[in-house]
Amino acid sequence: MVIGLTGNNGSGKTTLAEHLKAAGFYYLSLSDEIRAELETAGVAPTREHMIECGNALRRQFGRAVLAERTRARIRDERNYAVDSIRHPDEVRALRQLPNFHLLHLEAPLEVRYQRARE
């Protein structure tokens, strides 16, 4: 099973991912693909560099590139939690996997704000 996690910052994605990992799920983040590109280029993975690199990859290879690269790492015999899904094309790419389920997490603005401050 592959569970994709989406939602605003502070919505609980990381907490749910931690619970899934504790239950034996492997964790993958589409952002890991960006970090790998930056590491290869010898560039620090700052927020600004992550955004720039992600946008450059999408321009060069299409909006689903991060999901496609992540999908290639997924093995049928394992369960996965996949985070950092940001674009409908990424969802479409991941839906090609058997047994993919997308969860969108929500939390009230006040709760998300408090979580961000912590």
For each residue, the residues with C-beta under 8 A, 3 or more apart:
1: 79 80 99 101
2: 74 79 80 82 94 97 99 100 101
3: 20 25 79 80 81 82 101 102 103
4: 82 85 91 94 100 101 102 103
5: 13 16 17 81 82 83 85 103 105
6: 13 85 86 91 102 103 104 105
7: 11 12 13 104 105 106 107
8: 11 106 107 112
9: 112 116
10: 107 111 112 113 114 115 116
11: 7 8 105 106 107 112
12: 7 15 16 105 107
13: 5 6 7 16 17 83 105
14: 17 18 83
15: 12 18 19
16: 5 12 13 19 20 81 103 105
17: 5 13 14 20 21 27 81 83
18: 14 15 21 22
19: 15 16 22 23
20: 3 16 17 23 25 27 79 81
21: 17 18 24 25 26 27 81
22: 18 19
23: 19 20
24: 21 79
25: 3 20 21 79 80 81
26: 21 78 79 80 81
27: 17 20 21 80 81 83
28: 32 70 73 74 80 81 82 83
29: 32 82 83 84
30: 33 34 66 67 70 82 83 84 85 86 90
31: 34 35 50 54 66 83 84
32: 28 29 35 36 70
33: 30 36 37 57 65 66 69 70
34: 30 31 37 38 45 50 53 54 57 66
35: 31 32 38 39 45 50
36: 32 33 39 40
37: 33 34 40 41 53 57
38: 34 35 41 43 44 45 49 50 53
39: 35 36 42 43 45
40: 36 37
41: 37 38
42: 39
43: 38 39 49 53
44: 38 49
45: 34 35 38 39 49 50
46: 49 50
47: 50 51
48: 51 52
49: 38 43 44 45 46 52 53
50: 31 34 35 38 45 46 47 53 54
51: 47 48 54 55
52: 48 49 55 56
53: 34 37 38 43 49 50 56 57
54: 31 34 50 51 57 58 66
55: 51 52 58 59
56: 52 53 59 60
57: 33 34 37 53 54 60 61 65 66
58: 54 55 61 62 63 65 66 87
59: 55 56
60: 56 57 65
61: 57 58 65 68
62: 58 65 68 89
63: 58 87 89 90
64: 67 68 87 89 90 92 93
65: 33 57 58 60 61 62 68 69
66: 30 31 33 34 54 57 58 69 70 84 90
67: 30 64 70 71 85 89 90 91 93 94
68: 61 62 64 65 71 72 93
69: 33 65 66 72 73
70: 28 30 32 33 66 67 73 74 82 94
71: 67 68 74 93 94 96 97
72: 68 69
73: 28 69 70
74: 2 28 70 71 78 80 97
75: 78
76: 98
77:
78: 26 74 75
79: 1 2 3 20 24 25 26
80: 1 2 3 25 26 27 28 74
81: 3 5 16 17 20 21 25 26 27 28
82: 2 3 4 5 28 29 30 70 85 94
83: 5 13 14 17 27 28 29 30 31
84: 29 30 31 66
85: 4 5 6 30 67 82 90 91 94 102
86: 6 30 90
87: 58 63 64 90 91
88: 91 92
89: 62 63 64 67 92 93
90: 30 63 64 66 67 85 86 87 93 94
91: 4 6 67 85 87 88 94 95 102
92: 64 88 89 95 96
93: 64 67 68 71 89 90 96
94: 2 4 67 70 71 82 85 90 91 97 100 102
95: 91 92 100 102
96: 71 92 93 100
97: 2 71 74 94 100
98: 76
99: 1 2
100: 2 4 94 95 96 97
101: 1 2 3 4
102: 3 4 6 85 91 94 95
103: 3 4 5 6 16
104: 6 7
105: 5 6 7 11 12 13 16
106: 7 8 11
107: 7 8 10 11 12 111 112 115
108: 111 112
109: 112 113
110: 113 114
111: 10 107 108 114 115
112: 8 9 10 11 107 108 109 115 116
113: 10 109 110 116 117
114: 10 110 111 117 118
115: 10 107 111 112 118
116: 9 10 112 113
117: 113 114
118: 114 115
